[in-house]
Amino acid sequence: SARVYGSARVCGSALVYDSARVYGSARVCGLARVYDSVRVSGSARVTRHDHVLTIGPVGGHSATLFRTEDGHQIQAGCTLTDLDGLRGVAVEEFGEDSPLLGEVDAVIGLFDARIKSWEAGE
């Protein structure tokens, strides 16, 4: 079942369900939906459905991009990173010669497009 804990808040018509977790000082508001096994934390500010994007699994792990007060964060497996650090996390996990890095690069491209759409819409 879903959990909201710490100083996290869910408000408005937002929904958190399935096995999703919202924690830290995260805020999920408006018409946003956080579900499945998504983890939203820290300074997350999810106010629309497109403020969260989960892709995977890639190599057994999913990656979730979410909007924050000052940009974005990515939960990749157990690691919290940003777009610039995601490939490094993948290299550390899978190795420099892994064929999975092509998939990781595609995920980075999709995440980058989503971040740019947030910037264009604000």
Protein Blocks (a to p, Z undefined) as FASTA:
>chain_A
ZZdehjbdcehjbdcehjbccehjbdcehjbccehjbdcehjbdcfbfklpcceddeehi
acdddddfklpaddehjbccdfklmmmmmmmmnopklmklmmmmmmmmmmmmmmmmmmmm
ZZ
